[in-house]
Amino acid sequence: MSQLMYEEESAVVPLKPATARPAVTVRDVNVIYPAADQPVHALKDVNLTIRQGEFVSFIGPSGCGKTTLLRAIADLEQVSSGELLVNDMSPSEARQAGAYGYVFQAPVLLPWRTVLANVMLPLQIQGVPPGRCDEIAREQLARVGLKGFEKKYPWQLSGGMQQRVSIARALGFEPKILMMDEPFGALDELTRDNLNQQLQQLWYHEQRTMVFVTHSISEAVYLSTKIVIMSPRPGRIIKVIDSPLPAERDLTIRDTAAFMQLSQAVREALVEGHHDH
């Protein structure tokens, strides 16, 4: 499978997350959905700081509010109380400024548009000139290893390729933050492993801030510099684990003692959070 591309000639200057500026700040956030019988408390008193250049994964049981928290950061969900800042702006201001890209669980590609036209769509909506739309879309497709597939339609691609089109579309306006909601959850294990490795390399070489939702302990440990563990509803952050693993990784790291120890620490925190609930 083709590799996600990056600029080989650019020097990678590792960020120091502890001193980097906050990319996302979450303060005392609650999300409560009204209901006929009893309101649903999806998120409760959530506090979190994500710094520029971090790869942060949210993990927890189904229904714990992982996606709700991601959607609130992305201005796709309104908070009931508390404060959210994205690059020192409100989520709405950040969305309008194109500060982040968002990749959904499913690729959400328009079947009547070609791969190239799907990647061009958000750029066209933003009023980017047609020639520049085409140029950017082709650059992004090459970046995710899909050069030569511009004229194909989504139904002619595998699930993994469709999701790479979705990533290319999200990267089109060079967002400083990339948010991803279980983007590889529906893929087979080998395809998922391959895309995990490619995404990790993309993050390492570009040092874009990544906010990622997953159910997989292995995926969270492999990808992340910081793992945020959430409790069953009402969703609370019960533990934040900073990864001791090296910034640049390949799949062989999963056989190391450090990877296994970190995986066990995440698993124990998930179990503890469930029991404490």
KESEPA-698778 format. One record per residue: residue number from 1; chain; x, y, z of N, C-alpha, C in turn. Coordinates in steps of 0.1 Angstrom, whole numbers, plus 5000, padded with zeros to 4 digits. Last residue first. Layout:
<recs>
REC/NUM/A/X/Y/Z/X/Y/Z/X/Y/Z $
...
</recs>
This chain:
<recs>
REC/277/A/4830/5038/5387/4818/5045/5382/4806/5042/5391 $
REC/276/A/4850/5023/5394/4848/5035/5402/4835/5042/5399 $
REC/275/A/4851/5004/5373/4847/5000/5387/4844/5011/5396 $
REC/274/A/4859/5020/5352/4846/5014/5351/4841/5009/5365 $
REC/273/A/4884/5028/5361/4874/5038/5358/4860/5032/5358 $
REC/272/A/4897/5004/5361/4895/5011/5374/4884/5022/5372 $
REC/271/A/4898/4998/5334/4891/4989/5343/4887/4996/5356 $
REC/270/A/4914/5019/5325/4900/5017/5319/4892/5009/5329 $
REC/269/A/4937/5014/5338/4930/5027/5341/4916/5026/5336 $
REC/268/A/4945/4990/5327/4942/4990/5341/4934/5003/5345 $
REC/267/A/4950/4998/5301/4939/4988/5303/4935/4989/5318 $
REC/266/A/4972/5015/5304/4959/5021/5299/4947/5011/5302 $
REC/265/A/4990/4997/5314/4986/5008/5322/4973/5015/5318 $
REC/264/A/4993/4980/5292/4987/4975/5305/4983/4986/5314 $
REC/263/A/5005/4997/5274/4992/4992/5271/4985/4986/5283 $
REC/262/A/5029/5001/5287/5020/5012/5286/5006/5008/5282 $
REC/261/A/5040/4975/5285/5037/4981/5299/5027/4993/5298 $
REC/260/A/5042/4972/5258/5033/4964/5265/5030/4969/5279 $
REC/259/A/5061/4992/5252/5048/4993/5246/5038/4984/5254 $
REC/258/A/5083/4983/5267/5077/4996/5270/5063/4997/5264 $
REC/257/A/5089/4958/5254/5084/4958/5268/5077/4971/5272 $
REC/256/A/5078/4956/5220/5087/4959/5230/5081/4959/5244 $
REC/255/A/5061/4951/5199/5067/4939/5205/5076/4943/5217 $
REC/254/A/5055/4975/5189/5044/4969/5196/5049/4956/5203 $
REC/253/A/5075/4984/5173/5075/4988/5187/5065/4981/5195 $
REC/252/A/5070/4976/5147/5078/4967/5156/5078/4971/5170 $
REC/251/A/5058/4997/5134/5049/4987/5141/5057/4977/5149 $
REC/250/A/5076/5026/5145/5071/5017/5134/5064/5006/5142 $
REC/249/A/5080/5061/5154/5077/5047/5157/5074/5039/5144 $
REC/248/A/5092/5089/5170/5091/5082/5157/5090/5067/5160 $
REC/247/A/5093/5095/5197/5083/5102/5189/5082/5094/5175 $
REC/246/A/5093/5066/5220/5100/5076/5212/5090/5082/5202 $
REC/245/A/5072/5065/5249/5077/5059/5237/5084/5070/5229 $
REC/244/A/5059/5074/5272/5073/5074/5272/5080/5069/5259 $
REC/243/A/5030/5094/5271/5037/5083/5265/5052/5084/5267 $
REC/242/A/5010/5103/5298/5020/5108/5288/5028/5096/5284 $
REC/241/A/4977/5099/5305/4990/5092/5305/4999/5098/5294 $
REC/240/A/4952/5108/5326/4959/5113/5314/4973/5107/5315 $
REC/239/A/4920/5097/5338/4935/5097/5339/4940/5102/5325 $
REC/238/A/4894/5104/5336/4898/5097/5349/4913/5096/5350 $
REC/237/A/4871/5126/5325/4885/5122/5323/4890/5117/5336 $
REC/236/A/4838/5115/5321/4848/5123/5328/4862/5118/5324 $
REC/235/A/4805/5111/5310/4819/5111/5306/4828/5120/5314 $
REC/234/A/4782/5095/5332/4786/5107/5325/4801/5108/5323 $
REC/233/A/4795/5069/5310/4787/5081/5312/4782/5083/5326 $
REC/232/A/4828/5056/5319/4814/5055/5314/4806/5068/5317 $
REC/231/A/4857/5078/5315/4848/5069/5323/4835/5067/5315 $
REC/230/A/4887/5079/5296/4874/5085/5300/4866/5074/5306 $
REC/229/A/4920/5090/5292/4911/5078/5295/4899/5084/5301 $
REC/228/A/4942/5100/5268/4932/5105/5277/4922/5094/5279 $
REC/227/A/4976/5100/5262/4964/5092/5261/4954/5096/5272 $
REC/226/A/5000/5114/5241/4992/5115/5254/4979/5108/5252 $
REC/225/A/5011/5106/5218/5021/5111/5228/5014/5113/5242 $
REC/224/A/4999/5077/5200/4998/5089/5209/5010/5093/5216 $
REC/223/A/4999/5053/5185/4999/5066/5179/5002/5078/5188 $
REC/222/A/5000/5031/5202/5010/5032/5191/5010/5046/5186 $
REC/221/A/4980/5035/5220/4994/5035/5225/5003/5037/5214 $
REC/220/A/4957/5034/5203/4960/5046/5212/4975/5047/5216 $
REC/219/A/4959/5008/5193/4960/5020/5184/4964/5032/5192 $
REC/218/A/4957/4993/5217/4969/4992/5209/4970/5004/5199 $
REC/217/A/4931/5000/5225/4942/5003/5233/4955/5003/5225 $
REC/216/A/4905/5013/5206/4916/5003/5206/4927/5008/5215 $
REC/215/A/4886/5032/5201/4883/5021/5211/4894/5012/5214 $
REC/214/A/4894/5067/5197/4896/5053/5194/4890/5044/5205 $
REC/213/A/4901/5099/5183/4892/5090/5191/4893/5076/5187 $
REC/212/A/4925/5124/5185/4921/5112/5179/4912/5104/5188 $
REC/211/A/4941/5151/5173/4932/5147/5184/4924/5136/5178 $
REC/210/A/4973/5165/5167/4963/5155/5163/4954/5152/5175 $
REC/209/A/4991/5192/5153/4984/5187/5165/4973/5177/5161 $
REC/208/A/5019/5183/5132/5006/5189/5134/4999/5184/5147 $
REC/207/A/5044/5174/5125/5042/5179/5138/5029/5187/5140 $
REC/206/A/5054/5162/5102/5047/5175/5101/5044/5182/5114 $
REC/205/A/5066/5139/5109/5073/5147/5100/5066/5161/5099 $
REC/204/A/5047/5127/5127/5061/5129/5131/5068/5139/5122 $
REC/203/A/5023/5125/5112/5024/5134/5124/5038/5137/5127 $
REC/202/A/5032/5107/5092/5027/5120/5088/5028/5130/5100 $
REC/201/A/5037/5085/5108/5048/5091/5101/5044/5105/5097 $
REC/200/A/5011/5079/5117/5022/5082/5127/5033/5089/5120 $
REC/199/A/4999/5073/5093/4994/5085/5101/5005/5089/5111 $
REC/198/A/5012/5049/5087/5013/5061/5078/5010/5073/5085 $
REC/197/A/5004/5033/5108/5019/5035/5106/5020/5048/5097 $
REC/196/A/4977/5032/5104/4982/5037/5117/4997/5041/5115 $
REC/195/A/4976/5020/5079/4972/5034/5080/4977/5040/5093 $
REC/194/A/4984/4994/5087/4992/5001/5077/4989/5016/5078 $
REC/193/A/4965/4986/5105/4979/4987/5109/4987/4996/5100 $
REC/192/A/4943/4986/5088/4943/4995/5099/4957/4997/5104 $
REC/191/A/4949/4965/5071/4947/4979/5065/4949/4989/5077 $
REC/190/A/4949/4945/5090/4961/4948/5082/4961/4962/5076 $
REC/189/A/4922/4945/5100/4934/4947/5109/4946/4951/5101 $
REC/188/A/4898/4964/5081/4904/4951/5085/4917/4954/5092 $
REC/187/A/4879/4992/5094/4888/4986/5085/4893/4972/5090 $
REC/186/A/4864/5007/5111/4857/4997/5103/4866/4990/5093 $
REC/185/A/4882/5025/5124/4875/5014/5132/4868/5004/5123 $
REC/184/A/4896/5046/5115/4900/5033/5110/4893/5021/5116 $
REC/183/A/4887/5069/5127/4887/5068/5113/4890/5055/5107 $
REC/182/A/4876/5079/5153/4877/5065/5149/4877/5063/5134 $
REC/181/A/4878/5110/5142/4868/5102/5151/4868/5088/5146 $
REC/180/A/4902/5134/5144/4898/5122/5138/4890/5113/5147 $
REC/179/A/4915/5166/5136/4907/5158/5145/4901/5146/5138 $
REC/178/A/4943/5185/5134/4936/5175/5127/4928/5166/5137 $
REC/177/A/4954/5218/5133/4949/5207/5141/4941/5198/5133 $
REC/176/A/4960/5235/5113/4970/5233/5124/4967/5221/5133 $
REC/175/A/4953/5227/5079/4949/5230/5093/4960/5227/5103 $
REC/174/A/4954/5230/5050/4966/5230/5059/4962/5234/5073 $
REC/173/A/4933/5225/5035/4935/5239/5038/4946/5240/5049 $
REC/172/A/4934/5197/5032/4935/5205/5020/4938/5220/5023 $
REC/171/A/4931/5177/5051/4944/5184/5051/4945/5195/5040 $
REC/170/A/4906/5167/5045/4908/5174/5057/4921/5182/5058 $
REC/169/A/4912/5154/5021/4903/5165/5021/4904/5173/5033 $
REC/168/A/4929/5134/5030/4934/5144/5021/4925/5156/5020 $
REC/167/A/4911/5119/5046/4922/5126/5052/4928/5137/5043 $
REC/166/A/4894/5110/5025/4889/5118/5036/4900/5126/5043 $
REC/165/A/4913/5094/5012/4907/5105/5005/4901/5115/5015 $
REC/164/A/4916/5075/5032/4927/5083/5028/4923/5095/5020 $
REC/163/A/4892/5062/5031/4895/5070/5043/4907/5079/5040 $
REC/162/A/4894/5050/5006/4883/5060/5008/4887/5069/5020 $
REC/161/A/4914/5032/5012/4916/5042/5002/4906/5054/5004 $
REC/160/A/4900/5015/5029/4912/5022/5034/4915/5034/5025 $
REC/159/A/4880/5005/5013/4876/5013/5025/4888/5021/5029 $
REC/158/A/4889/5009/4978/4887/5001/4990/4884/5011/5002 $
REC/157/A/4870/5025/4951/4881/5024/4960/4878/5015/4972 $
REC/156/A/4848/5029/4936/4859/5022/4929/4871/5020/4938 $
REC/155/A/4832/5046/4950/4828/5032/4949/4839/5023/4942 $
REC/154/A/4844/5072/4945/4846/5065/4958/4842/5050/4957 $
REC/153/A/4860/5071/4912/4849/5074/4921/4850/5067/4934 $
REC/152/A/4890/5085/4897/4882/5074/4902/4870/5079/4910 $
REC/151/A/4907/5105/4891/4895/5104/4883/4886/5092/4887 $
REC/150/A/4929/5102/4908/4921/5115/4908/4907/5113/4901 $
REC/149/A/4947/5083/4912/4934/5079/4914/4924/5091/4914 $
REC/148/A/4972/5094/4908/4968/5085/4898/4953/5080/4900 $
REC/147/A/4981/5094/4942/4983/5100/4929/4980/5090/4919 $
REC/146/A/4977/5086/4968/4967/5083/4959/4968/5091/4946 $
REC/145/A/4993/5091/4991/4996/5080/4983/4985/5076/4973 $
REC/144/A/4988/5115/5004/4983/5103/5010/4984/5090/5001 $
REC/143/A/5000/5132/4986/5005/5132/5000/5001/5119/5007 $
REC/142/A/4984/5131/4964/4998/5126/4963/5004/5123/4977 $
REC/141/A/4963/5145/4975/4961/5131/4971/4975/5124/4970 $
REC/140/A/4974/5171/4979/4970/5163/4990/4968/5148/4987 $
REC/139/A/4979/5178/4952/4990/5178/4961/4986/5169/4973 $
REC/138/A/4953/5179/4942/4963/5169/4937/4975/5167/4946 $
REC/137/A/4943/5200/4957/4937/5187/4958/4946/5176/4953 $
REC/136/A/4958/5222/4949/4959/5217/4963/4954/5203/4964 $
REC/135/A/4950/5223/4921/4964/5221/4925/4966/5216/4939 $
REC/134/A/4923/5228/4923/4928/5216/4916/4942/5213/4920 $
REC/133/A/4923/5253/4936/4916/5241/4942/4922/5228/4936 $
REC/132/A/4936/5269/4917/4943/5266/4930/4937/5254/4937 $
REC/131/A/4917/5270/4898/4930/5264/4895/4937/5260/4907 $
REC/130/A/4895/5282/4912/4894/5269/4906/4908/5262/4904 $
REC/129/A/4902/5299/4943/4901/5299/4929/4902/5285/4923 $
REC/128/A/4881/5293/4972/4895/5292/4966/4893/5292/4951 $
REC/127/A/4857/5293/4986/4860/5304/4975/4874/5304/4970 $
REC/126/A/4850/5274/5003/4857/5285/5009/4860/5296/4998 $
REC/125/A/4840/5256/4985/4830/5262/4994/4837/5275/5000 $
REC/124/A/4864/5247/4974/4855/5254/4966/4845/5262/4974 $
REC/123/A/4874/5233/4996/4881/5245/4991/4872/5253/4982 $
REC/122/A/4856/5212/4999/4856/5223/5009/4864/5235/5005 $
REC/121/A/4861/5199/4972/4848/5205/4976/4849/5215/4987 $
REC/120/A/4884/5186/4965/4883/5200/4961/4871/5207/4968 $
REC/119/A/4879/5160/4972/4889/5167/4979/4888/5182/4977 $
REC/118/A/4859/5154/4953/4856/5153/4967/4866/5161/4975 $
REC/117/A/4874/5157/4929/4863/5166/4931/4859/5166/4946 $
REC/116/A/4891/5135/4931/4897/5148/4930/4886/5158/4934 $
REC/115/A/4872/5114/4930/4881/5115/4942/4887/5130/4942 $
REC/114/A/4841/5127/4916/4854/5119/4916/4862/5122/4929 $
REC/113/A/4808/5124/4928/4820/5132/4925/4832/5124/4925 $
REC/112/A/4788/5108/4936/4787/5113/4922/4799/5122/4918 $
REC/111/A/4792/5102/4963/4795/5091/4953/4795/5096/4938 $
REC/110/A/4811/5120/4985/4799/5121/4976/4801/5112/4964 $
REC/109/A/4821/5105/5016/4825/5110/5002/4812/5111/4994 $
REC/108/A/4825/5096/5043/4815/5107/5039/4819/5114/5026 $
REC/107/A/4841/5077/5056/4847/5087/5048/4838/5099/5044 $
REC/106/A/4832/5074/5091/4830/5070/5077/4836/5081/5068 $
REC/105/A/4841/5090/5112/4842/5076/5113/4841/5069/5099 $
REC/104/A/4857/5120/5098/4847/5113/5105/4849/5097/5105 $
REC/103/A/4881/5144/5104/4879/5132/5097/4869/5123/5105 $
REC/102/A/4887/5178/5101/4879/5168/5108/4877/5156/5099 $
REC/101/A/4911/5205/5107/4904/5195/5098/4897/5184/5106 $
REC/100/A/4912/5239/5119/4913/5224/5121/4906/5217/5109 $
REC/99/A/4910/5265/5113/4921/5261/5122/4922/5246/5123 $
REC/98/A/4893/5281/5097/4899/5269/5091/4911/5264/5099 $
REC/97/A/4879/5301/5108/4892/5304/5105/4900/5292/5098 $
REC/96/A/4856/5288/5116/4855/5298/5105/4869/5302/5100 $
REC/95/A/4866/5272/5137/4860/5266/5125/4860/5276/5113 $
REC/94/A/4873/5293/5155/4884/5284/5149/4879/5277/5137 $
REC/93/A/4848/5303/5161/4858/5312/5154/4869/5303/5148 $
REC/92/A/4837/5281/5174/4831/5286/5162/4841/5295/5154 $
REC/91/A/4855/5277/5196/4854/5267/5185/4847/5272/5172 $
REC/90/A/4873/5308/5202/4861/5299/5204/4861/5288/5193 $
REC/89/A/4909/5307/5203/4896/5312/5198/4885/5303/5203 $
REC/88/A/4933/5296/5210/4929/5309/5216/4917/5315/5210 $
REC/87/A/4931/5271/5196/4941/5282/5192/4937/5296/5197 $
REC/86/A/4902/5269/5211/4909/5262/5201/4918/5273/5194 $
REC/85/A/4885/5265/5242/4893/5274/5233/4901/5265/5223 $
REC/84/A/4856/5263/5261/4865/5257/5251/4872/5267/5243 $
REC/83/A/4841/5262/5293/4848/5270/5283/4856/5261/5274 $
REC/82/A/4808/5257/5308/4822/5256/5308/4828/5263/5296 $
REC/81/A/4778/5240/5297/4785/5249/5305/4800/5247/5304 $
REC/80/A/4770/5227/5274/4760/5232/5283/4766/5242/5293 $
REC/79/A/4783/5231/5241/4785/5227/5255/4774/5233/5263 $
REC/78/A/4773/5217/5210/4773/5228/5219/4775/5224/5233 $
REC/77/A/4791/5204/5183/4783/5201/5195/4784/5213/5204 $
REC/76/A/4809/5211/5165/4798/5203/5160/4788/5200/5171 $
REC/75/A/4832/5224/5173/4820/5232/5171/4809/5225/5164 $
REC/74/A/4853/5207/5180/4852/5211/5166/4840/5219/5163 $
REC/73/A/4848/5203/5207/4860/5210/5203/4859/5215/5189 $
REC/72/A/4825/5187/5203/4824/5200/5210/4836/5209/5207 $
REC/71/A/4836/5164/5191/4827/5173/5184/4825/5186/5190 $
REC/70/A/4852/5154/5213/4858/5158/5200/4849/5168/5192 $
REC/69/A/4831/5149/5231/4842/5159/5234/4849/5164/5222 $
REC/68/A/4816/5130/5217/4810/5142/5221/4820/5153/5224 $
REC/67/A/4835/5109/5215/4831/5116/5203/4824/5130/5206 $
REC/66/A/4836/5103/5243/4848/5106/5235/4844/5114/5223 $
REC/65/A/4814/5095/5259/4816/5109/5255/4828/5113/5248 $
REC/64/A/4809/5068/5263/4816/5076/5274/4817/5091/5271 $
REC/63/A/4799/5050/5245/4790/5059/5252/4796/5068/5263 $
REC/62/A/4822/5024/5251/4812/5030/5242/4802/5039/5251 $
REC/61/A/4850/5034/5272/4840/5025/5268/4830/5032/5259 $
REC/60/A/4879/5051/5258/4870/5048/5269/4859/5039/5263 $
REC/59/A/4902/5076/5247/4898/5062/5248/4889/5060/5260 $
REC/58/A/4917/5100/5227/4906/5098/5237/4902/5083/5236 $
REC/57/A/4950/5110/5221/4939/5100/5218/4930/5100/5230 $
REC/56/A/4971/5133/5207/4963/5130/5218/4951/5121/5214 $
REC/55/A/5001/5144/5199/4991/5135/5193/4984/5129/5205 $
REC/54/A/5012/5179/5199/5009/5166/5206/5000/5157/5197 $
REC/53/A/5014/5203/5187/5023/5192/5183/5021/5179/5190 $
REC/52/A/5003/5223/5213/5007/5222/5199/5017/5211/5197 $
REC/51/A/4985/5205/5239/4995/5215/5234/4998/5212/5220 $
REC/50/A/4955/5204/5255/4963/5198/5244/4972/5208/5239 $
REC/49/A/4942/5201/5287/4950/5210/5278/4957/5201/5268 $
REC/48/A/4910/5197/5303/4921/5192/5295/4928/5203/5288 $
REC/47/A/4882/5188/5321/4893/5197/5320/4905/5190/5313 $
REC/46/A/4848/5183/5325/4860/5179/5318/4870/5191/5317 $
REC/45/A/4822/5180/5339/4834/5186/5345/4847/5182/5339 $
REC/44/A/4809/5155/5320/4808/5161/5333/4822/5166/5337 $
REC/43/A/4789/5147/5292/4802/5150/5297/4801/5158/5310 $
REC/42/A/4762/5138/5292/4772/5131/5283/4786/5134/5288 $
REC/41/A/4735/5132/5308/4748/5140/5311/4759/5133/5304 $
REC/40/A/4703/5136/5298/4715/5127/5296/4727/5136/5298 $
REC/39/A/4674/5141/5318/4684/5146/5309/4696/5137/5309 $
REC/38/A/4646/5120/5317/4657/5125/5325/4668/5129/5316 $
REC/37/A/4622/5121/5298/4622/5115/5312/4633/5121/5321 $
REC/36/A/4629/5135/5275/4615/5136/5281/4615/5131/5295 $
REC/35/A/4660/5154/5277/4652/5142/5273/4639/5143/5281 $
REC/34/A/4689/5173/5268/4675/5172/5273/4668/5160/5268 $
REC/33/A/4722/5166/5275/4711/5165/5264/4698/5164/5271 $
REC/32/A/4750/5183/5284/4738/5177/5289/4727/5178/5278 $
REC/31/A/4783/5187/5290/4773/5186/5279/4762/5177/5284 $
REC/30/A/4807/5208/5305/4796/5198/5307/4787/5198/5294 $
REC/29/A/4840/5217/5314/4830/5215/5303/4820/5204/5307 $
REC/28/A/4862/5229/5327/4849/5226/5334/4837/5224/5324 $
REC/27/A/4879/5237/5298/4877/5241/5312/4863/5238/5317 $
REC/26/A/4902/5230/5275/4889/5226/5279/4888/5229/5294 $
REC/25/A/4921/5241/5248/4919/5242/5263/4904/5239/5266 $
REC/24/A/4944/5233/5223/4930/5232/5228/4930/5233/5243 $
REC/23/A/4970/5242/5222/4962/5242/5209/4947/5241/5213 $
REC/22/A/4992/5261/5242/4980/5252/5241/4973/5254/5228 $
REC/21/A/5027/5260/5232/5014/5267/5235/5002/5258/5234 $
REC/20/A/5051/5239/5249/5044/5244/5237/5031/5251/5241 $
REC/19/A/5062/5227/5271/5063/5242/5270/5056/5248/5258 $
REC/18/A/5056/5201/5268/5054/5206/5281/5054/5222/5280 $
REC/17/A/5064/5194/5242/5050/5196/5245/5047/5203/5258 $
REC/16/A/5087/5206/5222/5087/5202/5236/5072/5205/5242 $
REC/15/A/5092/5192/5190/5086/5202/5199/5087/5197/5213 $
REC/14/A/5119/5186/5169/5110/5181/5178/5105/5192/5188 $
REC/13/A/5122/5194/5137/5126/5200/5150/5116/5196/5160 $
REC/12/A/5132/5181/5108/5122/5179/5119/5128/5184/5132 $
REC/11/A/5137/5198/5078/5143/5193/5090/5132/5192/5101 $
REC/10/A/5126/5188/5046/5124/5197/5058/5129/5190/5070 $
REC/9/A/5129/5169/5026/5140/5179/5028/5138/5188/5040 $
REC/8/A/5106/5153/5026/5118/5147/5031/5129/5158/5034 $
REC/7/A/5074/5159/5034/5086/5166/5028/5099/5161/5034 $
REC/6/A/5054/5130/5029/5059/5141/5037/5071/5147/5030 $
REC/5/A/5027/5107/5023/5039/5114/5019/5042/5126/5029 $
REC/4/A/5017/5075/5031/5014/5089/5033/5027/5097/5031 $
REC/3/A/5024/5049/5007/5027/5056/5019/5021/5070/5019 $
REC/2/A/5004/5023/4993/5012/5035/4992/5013/5042/5005 $
REC/1/A/5009/4988/5000/5000/5000/5000/5009/5012/5000 $
</recs>
